[in-house]
Amino acid sequence: MARVSVISSAQCRAARAMLNWTQGELARRAGVARTTLVNFERDIRMTTLTNLSLITSALENAGITFLPERRAVGAGVRFNPSVGSRLSPQRRSSRTAVESSSAVT
């Protein structure tokens, strides 16, 4: 079985913001129910490892890299534009302000 990166709800929200995706769009791309994503992002309920893997994979396939928490630095999110450039032009142009910062912690 593939190793699943355990991401936090904050990392998930930050990754969505970097991609300018709605919860509905991420849920659709990940193949999970929107309520599953909403509950995870709001820390209402922890999702299953299967759903977490689907959510993480959808974000990583769009160019997101999740940075692990380290002693002096908190966990973060990085966007790789070379992968994300496969997104539609509208998505790329609406992300310009977010791209000025390559990592969100």
Secondary structure, 3 states (H helix, E strand, C coil): CCCCCCCCHHHHHHHHHHHCCCHHHHHHHHCCCHHHHHHHHCCCCCCCHHHHHHHHHHHHHCCEEEECCCCCCCCEEEECHHHHCCCCHHHHHCCHHHHCCCEEC
